Amino acid sequence: MKTHFQNFARYNAWANEYLYDAVQTLSVEEVNRGISGFFHSVLGTLNHILVGDYLWMERLQGSGPKPASLDALLYENLDDLIHNRQQADQRLITLTDALTTDELNSHMDYKTSAGVQCHDLKSDVLTHIFNHQTHHRGQCHQMLSQLGKAPPPLDMIYYIRSKN
């Protein structure tokens, strides 16, 4: 199970790198343009992914940034967002490398942003983190298409093939 999550952490960093490379071809106006999507823009969606990661890593590790809301705009500047995304990706890799099988099979207690008390398996939380990122990267993928840009292929099989 540990290897599974280590692989997802590395895939996650790879996919984020390719997505951000594509996003960097957009103008500042395009990155901020209000288009179809729950978080209203590419920048808003990318910020939300990072907000989610920060919240979950703080719950898992007991430290780190803890945004006030799920729609917080942490970084308005794309370069700042990229830098912090890269740091968060490395933190997820380090986290998955450090977790033991016993820890993955243990439960964690925390409160959601809405104040609901939860008791979940750490392995389920990690699954959610990576699934959440994939979901919202897909939204950015569609936004790139709406903006007339060719979105990069981000399927996990491309990452697997890139390692061989």
Sine and cosine of phi, psi and omega as CSV:
sin_phi,cos_phi,sin_psi,cos_psi,sin_omega,cos_omega
0.00,0.00,-0.62,0.78,-0.02,-1.00
-0.87,0.50,-0.70,0.71,0.00,-1.00
-0.87,0.50,-0.61,0.79,0.04,-1.00
-0.84,0.53,-0.75,0.66,-0.02,-1.00
-0.95,0.30,-0.56,0.83,0.08,-1.00
-0.88,0.47,-0.67,0.75,0.02,-1.00
-0.90,0.44,-0.67,0.74,0.03,-1.00
-0.91,0.42,-0.61,0.79,0.02,-1.00
-0.89,0.45,-0.64,0.77,0.00,-1.00
-0.96,0.29,-0.64,0.77,0.10,-1.00
-0.87,0.50,-0.70,0.72,-0.01,-1.00
-0.83,0.56,-0.74,0.68,0.01,-1.00
-0.90,0.44,-0.67,0.75,0.02,-1.00
-0.87,0.49,-0.76,0.65,-0.02,-1.00
-0.89,0.45,-0.66,0.75,0.03,-1.00
-0.89,0.46,-0.66,0.75,0.02,-1.00
-0.86,0.51,-0.74,0.67,-0.01,-1.00
-0.92,0.39,-0.63,0.77,0.04,-1.00
-0.90,0.43,-0.72,0.69,-0.01,-1.00
-0.91,0.42,-0.56,0.83,0.09,-1.00
-0.85,0.53,-0.69,0.73,0.01,-1.00
-0.92,0.38,-0.66,0.76,-0.01,-1.00
-0.90,0.44,-0.54,0.84,-0.01,-1.00
-0.92,0.39,-0.24,0.97,0.06,-1.00
-0.99,0.15,-0.16,0.99,0.00,-1.00
-0.99,0.14,0.44,-0.90,0.13,-0.99
-0.97,0.23,0.24,-0.97,0.05,-1.00
-0.86,0.51,-0.64,0.77,0.02,-1.00
-0.89,0.46,-0.69,0.72,-0.02,-1.00
-0.92,0.40,-0.64,0.77,0.01,-1.00
-0.88,0.47,-0.55,0.84,-0.05,-1.00
-0.99,-0.14,-0.10,1.00,-0.09,-1.00
-0.89,0.46,0.72,-0.70,0.09,-1.00
-0.96,0.29,0.94,-0.34,0.02,-1.00
-0.74,-0.68,0.11,-0.99,-0.06,-1.00
-0.86,0.52,0.86,-0.51,0.01,-1.00
0.28,-0.96,0.49,-0.87,-0.09,-1.00
-0.88,0.47,-0.57,0.82,-0.02,-1.00
-0.97,-0.23,0.30,0.95,0.29,-0.96
0.95,0.33,-0.28,0.96,0.01,-1.00
-0.36,-0.93,0.23,-0.97,0.08,-1.00
-0.87,0.49,-0.73,0.68,-0.01,-1.00
-0.88,0.48,-0.69,0.72,0.01,-1.00
-0.89,0.46,-0.65,0.76,-0.01,-1.00
-0.93,0.36,-0.69,0.72,0.02,-1.00
-0.90,0.43,-0.61,0.79,0.08,-1.00
-0.89,0.46,-0.67,0.74,-0.01,-1.00
-0.88,0.48,-0.65,0.76,0.03,-1.00
-0.85,0.52,-0.71,0.71,-0.01,-1.00
-0.92,0.38,-0.62,0.78,0.07,-1.00
-0.83,0.55,-0.75,0.66,0.01,-1.00
-0.85,0.52,-0.71,0.70,0.02,-1.00
-0.88,0.47,-0.70,0.71,0.02,-1.00
-0.86,0.51,-0.73,0.69,-0.01,-1.00
-0.88,0.47,-0.71,0.70,-0.03,-1.00
-0.93,0.36,-0.64,0.77,0.01,-1.00
-0.92,0.38,-0.58,0.82,0.06,-1.00
-0.90,0.44,-0.64,0.76,0.04,-1.00
-0.92,0.40,-0.66,0.75,-0.02,-1.00
-0.95,0.31,-0.62,0.79,-0.13,-0.99
-0.95,-0.31,-0.25,0.97,0.01,-1.00
0.98,0.21,0.22,0.98,0.01,-1.00
-0.45,-0.90,0.24,-0.97,0.03,-1.00
0.95,-0.30,0.06,-1.00,-0.01,-1.00
-0.85,0.52,0.56,-0.83,0.02,-1.00
-0.68,-0.74,1.00,0.08,-0.03,-1.00
-0.85,0.53,0.48,-0.88,-0.07,-1.00
-0.97,0.23,-0.45,0.89,-0.04,-1.00
-0.54,-0.84,0.36,-0.93,-0.03,-1.00
-0.94,0.34,-0.34,0.94,0.02,-1.00
-0.96,-0.28,0.33,0.94,0.02,-1.00
-0.86,0.50,0.67,-0.74,0.10,-1.00
-0.99,-0.13,1.00,-0.03,-0.10,-1.00
-0.94,0.34,-0.64,0.77,-0.09,-1.00
-0.69,-0.73,0.89,-0.46,0.03,-1.00
-1.00,0.07,-0.34,0.94,0.00,-1.00
-1.00,-0.10,0.80,-0.59,-0.06,-1.00
-0.88,0.48,-0.61,0.79,0.01,-1.00
-0.89,0.46,-0.65,0.76,0.05,-1.00
-0.91,0.42,-0.66,0.75,0.02,-1.00
-0.89,0.45,-0.69,0.72,0.02,-1.00
-0.87,0.49,-0.74,0.67,-0.01,-1.00
-0.85,0.53,-0.73,0.68,-0.03,-1.00
-0.95,0.30,-0.52,0.86,0.10,-1.00
-0.89,0.45,-0.70,0.71,0.01,-1.00
-0.88,0.47,-0.66,0.75,0.04,-1.00
-0.90,0.43,-0.66,0.75,0.02,-1.00
-0.91,0.41,-0.63,0.78,0.04,-1.00
-0.89,0.46,-0.67,0.74,0.04,-1.00
-0.91,0.41,-0.61,0.79,0.04,-1.00
-0.89,0.46,-0.65,0.76,0.05,-1.00
-0.91,0.42,-0.62,0.78,0.05,-1.00
-0.90,0.44,-0.74,0.68,0.02,-1.00
-0.87,0.49,-0.67,0.75,0.01,-1.00
-0.88,0.48,-0.76,0.66,-0.02,-1.00
-0.93,0.37,-0.54,0.84,0.05,-1.00
-0.92,0.40,-0.54,0.84,-0.09,-1.00
-1.00,0.08,-0.42,0.91,-0.06,-1.00
-0.93,0.38,0.68,-0.73,0.09,-1.00
-1.00,-0.04,0.24,-0.97,0.06,-1.00
-0.87,0.50,-0.65,0.76,0.04,-1.00
-0.87,0.49,-0.66,0.75,0.02,-1.00
-0.91,0.40,-0.65,0.76,0.03,-1.00
-0.88,0.47,-0.52,0.86,0.00,-1.00
-1.00,-0.01,0.07,1.00,0.00,-1.00
-1.00,-0.08,0.30,-0.96,0.03,-1.00
-0.99,-0.13,0.39,-0.92,0.10,-1.00
-0.78,-0.63,0.59,-0.80,0.04,-1.00
-0.96,-0.30,0.70,-0.71,-0.01,-1.00
-0.31,-0.95,0.16,-0.99,0.11,-0.99
-0.92,-0.39,0.65,-0.76,0.08,-1.00
-0.95,0.32,0.11,-0.99,0.06,-1.00
-0.87,0.49,-0.42,0.91,0.03,-1.00
-1.00,0.03,0.01,1.00,0.04,-1.00
1.00,0.02,0.17,0.99,0.00,-1.00
-0.99,0.16,0.78,-0.62,0.03,-1.00
-0.96,0.27,0.73,-0.69,-0.02,-1.00
-0.75,-0.66,0.39,-0.92,0.01,-1.00
-0.61,-0.79,0.99,-0.11,-0.13,-0.99
-0.81,-0.59,0.42,-0.91,0.11,-0.99
-0.92,0.38,0.67,-0.75,0.04,-1.00
-0.87,0.49,-0.60,0.80,0.02,-1.00
-0.90,0.44,-0.59,0.81,0.06,-1.00
-0.93,0.37,-0.60,0.80,0.04,-1.00
-0.90,0.44,-0.70,0.71,0.03,-1.00
-0.89,0.46,-0.66,0.75,0.06,-1.00
-0.85,0.53,-0.69,0.72,0.02,-1.00
-0.89,0.47,-0.70,0.71,-0.02,-1.00
-0.82,0.57,-0.76,0.65,-0.07,-1.00
-0.95,0.30,-0.58,0.82,0.05,-1.00
-0.92,0.39,-0.65,0.76,0.02,-1.00
-0.86,0.51,-0.70,0.71,0.00,-1.00
-0.89,0.45,-0.71,0.70,-0.01,-1.00
-0.86,0.50,-0.69,0.73,0.01,-1.00
-0.84,0.54,-0.77,0.64,-0.06,-1.00
-0.98,0.20,-0.47,0.88,0.15,-0.99
-0.88,0.47,-0.60,0.80,0.06,-1.00
-0.87,0.49,-0.61,0.79,0.06,-1.00
-0.90,0.43,-0.68,0.74,0.04,-1.00
-0.90,0.44,-0.60,0.80,0.05,-1.00
-0.84,0.54,-0.73,0.68,0.02,-1.00
-0.92,0.40,-0.62,0.78,0.02,-1.00
-0.89,0.45,-0.64,0.77,0.06,-1.00
-0.86,0.51,-0.68,0.73,0.04,-1.00
-0.88,0.48,-0.69,0.73,0.02,-1.00
-0.88,0.48,-0.50,0.86,-0.01,-1.00
-1.00,0.04,0.10,1.00,0.05,-1.00
0.99,0.17,0.29,0.96,0.01,-1.00
-0.97,-0.25,0.51,-0.86,0.05,-1.00
-0.99,0.16,0.93,-0.38,0.01,-1.00
-0.96,0.30,0.55,-0.84,-0.02,-1.00
-0.97,0.25,0.47,-0.88,0.10,-1.00
-0.95,0.30,0.86,-0.51,-0.08,-1.00
-0.89,-0.45,0.11,0.99,0.01,-1.00
-0.86,0.52,0.57,-0.82,-0.07,-1.00
-0.86,0.51,-0.50,0.87,-0.02,-1.00
-0.88,0.47,-0.52,0.85,0.04,-1.00
-0.93,0.37,-0.61,0.79,0.08,-1.00
-0.90,0.43,-0.73,0.69,0.00,-1.00
-0.86,0.51,-0.70,0.71,0.02,-1.00
-0.91,0.42,-0.55,0.83,-0.02,-1.00
-0.92,0.38,-0.39,0.92,0.00,-1.00
-0.99,0.17,-0.35,0.94,-0.06,-1.00
-1.00,-0.01,0.00,0.00,0.00,0.00
